[in-house]
Structure formats: C-alpha cells, structure tokens
Amino acid sequence: MACYEIFAKNLRTLLQQLGISSVQLAKSIGVDPSLVSRWRRQGCSGRNANAYALAIAGYITEKNHTPQNHAWLHARMSELSLPASAPDAARLALWLYPEADVSALIQKEDGFVNLLVVNSFRNAVVTAPGNPGKWNAHENGAECTVSAVLGADEIVLCLRRELAAMDGSNPVLIYVSSEASAIITHRQIIHELQDAVRTRSLQLRMLVQSANNSIASSKLVSAYMTLLVSGNLELCVIQSTPQTFTTTVNFVLPGQAALTVTETPQKNTQPVLTTVRDLDVVEGMRENFERSLRFARPMMTAYDDSFARNIIDIFFEEYGVPGSLDVIKCGLNPMYMTVEQYRRVLGTFGHSGEQYHWRYLEFGRFKAAMDQVLLDSRFREVLSLAKLREIAATGRCRMPSMYFMDTGVWEMNAEDCVNILDGYIDYLERVPNFHVILLDDETLFMPNSCWHMKCNKHIMIHSWDRDQPMMVYSDQMMLIDEFQKHFDNLWEKMNAGGSSKRSAVETLRDIREQCATHLLLETRA
C-alpha cells in the first residue's frame, strides 16, 4: 500500500476511534475542514504529508484520552520499531505516515517535545562566529535561534505557536513591503490573528508600503475589515513605488521573535518563513518599525469616549453637512428624537449648568441642520429587526453615551425607545429622502455597533460591546469605497423585492406598541 493510502486509512481509523470530527481536527491544527476531508478520502504525500502528520500527532498526543483510547493509541504506536526514548508524537506521526521525518522532534530533559522545524529546511540554521553556544545547530542538541520553513501551511503553524506565547503586553507589529503580498491576505493567517485578538487580547499594528495598486489594496482592506472596525488593528500606509523581485511580510513580536515571510510575486512558488529569536535583532526591527511610522498615514483613527471637540465636529459632519448618509445599525438612533425629548434624557445624566446647556444647544444645532440637509440629500438606514424585537420585548436599548455627548454606555428606558421609534415613523412618513430597511439577518450586523458612511467623505464606526465604547473614523477614499460598495450591494439585494416605506412603518409601529406596554408598567410602578 502506498504511503498516501496509509495516511488516508490510518487517519480515518484514528478520527473514528477517538470521536474527532474533520472540523474539530481542522480547527485544532489550523487548516480548512475541506482539506481534512480530502486527506480522509485521498491521503497526502511528500513534504506536506510530513508536516501534517507531525501537526496531527502533536495535537492528538497532547489531548486527554479515555483509558480505552489511551491503550488503543499505545498499541498503534508500539507497532513501530523506534527507540524507547522516542516521544509519542514521533511514533504517532510515523504510524500515520511511514515516510514522516521525525528527526526534528527532540526530547528535552523535562519531557517536553519541541517541534523546531517541520520540513526539509530543518538544517537552515545560521551560525554566528564567536558565539557557538547560542547559535549551535539543533543536531548538537541546542535550540536554534534562526530557522526556516517552506509553504503557507507550515507558516500558519509557526505563527500560531508564536502568537500563543505572547502575553498581550506588547502589540504585534506587522510590516508589509507591498500590498500585492499573498500571504498577508491568506485566510488562515487572518484567522490566526483574529483568534489571537479574541483569546489573548492582542493588539495589531500594520504598516503597508503601498505602490497604489488599488485592486490589491482593496483586497487587503476587505480581508482585515473585521479587525479594523473593531479597533483591534491600526493600519498605516506609506505611499511609494516599490519595484522588488520579492515581497516580504514581517511579524515582529517584541521581546520574543521576528518572523519574516519572503514571497516571489507572479510565480507559483511557496513562501518561505524565517524565524529569528535573537532579541537584539528583534528589538532593532521594532525600533525601525516605529521609525517608519513617522512617514506613514493612518487609514483609520480610533477615538475613545473621552469627549472632545473633534468628535462633535465629526458628528455634525455626519448629519449637518450636505451629502448622502448610509447607516447600518444594531440599535436605535437618538437623532430622531425631538429636541425636548433629547433634553429630558440629558437631565437623567446628572449634568447641570454649562455642561447641560452646551449639550442641549449642540443637539439643537445638529437637528436643525439635519432637517435642512434632508431636503436635498438622501439618508438610508438598515436596522436589525432582531435587535428591534429585543427592544420591544425588554423596553430597553443599550447604546454608547457618545450619542448624548458623554462617556460610557447608556441604557435607554421604554419612554426613550418609544420616542425614537416615533421619530423614525415621523421621518419616514414626512421626508421623501429618508429610507429605512429592517433586516432579519443577524449575521450582517456587528452586535452593539453601527457603521456610518458619509458619501465620498468619511466612514464612522461605533462599537459599544464594552464599558468604554470607541469610535473609529477614516477619511481615506480606499476604505470609504470598500464600505460604500458593501452597503450599496446590501441595499440593492434587500430592496430587490420592492421593500416599501409603508412596510417599514407598519413594522416599526408594531415594535413601538409592544415597547409602549413597558412604558405603561413603568408609569404604574
């Protein structure tokens, strides 16, 4: 039986015995589930099979198993003629794939198995003259400080291990020599970065050297949209015209390592990753990254909710400056309150004197300007029907206090919600240029957030899924075009069935009446 057939047969047997699905295995080793399904049918061979066998074996041997499964695994691994000191991961990898190269698995004194290098580049170790103790090749038993791997799958595994070792006190610095890089938009690379942000609270800072390749830039921005709008990625661009025969992507993990991916554009060759652990080199790369930022411009600016004049100016530009406005919102918009209703809410914040007065006057200025803008400019808003139903059921709506020129998060009561819903209905019935679509697909909304797109001017994104909300703002046309294209496609798709204002008004009235029942209960209480 050929080795690739053994790989397929033994993998099927292994997963069935341990009750592990293709999806579970794929997620654990960082590959697409369809790839695992293909292994189960057709197997795998060559350098990739070697790396995958090692990755699967490492995952399986680290899991806790029932006594029965542990005995079953031990029996499979005992079938191989390996020294007694060989680690279980090496034994299992060879059982899966008889041609696996397990020489890179080194058994340390504490019993911890360290996968230094997983393919034919395992000997690509740089030796520094005069410092042999630090830089010895791993054949001599010392951990190397420079190693290399080949191929996107191996790069993903290396990046995952490095990110898992970070403590979150420093941001991950990412330098991209050209927006045409393929590895920076690789789906699994993005997944690893997103997972590190979610599970380890890591922050990312990316610096892109751009040759004004609009197609490649658009692809990059689209790929990182989720991280951008959540404020977890700071993206800066240096405008230039690089003409290089290779492109590079550097992941600098301060105090830990620097990973450099080298690619050959326009060629069907695999990318190469080199990992450097010499802390002097890592610190030098970090310093150069910070120095280069002085020549870059940010694609987006993140503001916390410490209220300042520039935030007021941005709000006014949203509603009070001529031009179309498109909004996707998971919640309600207080701009459709009357001035007196807004004034009543301000009173509940505890402001008095000048602090109360200027906020009231600012909203009045916004409201008057918005009504004037709507005479000639179009406002389109997409609201989450699922969120509206939740508001109707609870009589509550959580939103950032930024809307009331304050800090933190504010929970509006039933009276506030009813007043805003009345405002939506009034504008829909009275203002020809105001349009609303209620969308029941929750996957198209970021929970506790909204996106504002001022046509050809800027985008503004609110996120209030934490106690200190933030606002992300950009006036860069590349980003604006991406958001606008997304909104236009969404609106066209939703409006294809002839969704009418009348339908939106009827639904909003029903939501309003349900919400009003809570108002009656509050009044009686």
Secondary structure by P-SEA (a helix, b strand, c coil): ccaaaaaaaaaaaaaaaacccaaaaaaaacccaaaaaaaaccccccaaaaaaaaaaaaaaaaccccaaaaaaaaaaaacccccccccaaaaaaaaacccccccccccccccccccccccccccccccccccccccccccccccccccccccaaaaaaaaaaaaaaccccccbbbbbccccccccccaaaaaaaaaaaaccbbbbbbbbbcccaaaaaaaaaaaaaaaaaaccbbbbbbbccccccbbbbbbbccccbbbbbbbbccccbbbbbbbbccaaaaaaaaaaaaaaaaaccccbbbbcccccaaaaaaaaaacccbbbbbbbccccccccccaaaaaaaaaaacccaaaaaaaaaaaaaaaaaaaaaaccbbbbbbbcaaaaaaaaaccbbbbbccccccccbbbbcaaaaaaaaaaaaaaaaccccbbbbbbcccccccccbbbbbccccbbbbbbccccbbbbbbbccaaaaaaaaaaaaaaaaaaacccccaaaaaaaaaaaaaaaaaaaaaaaac
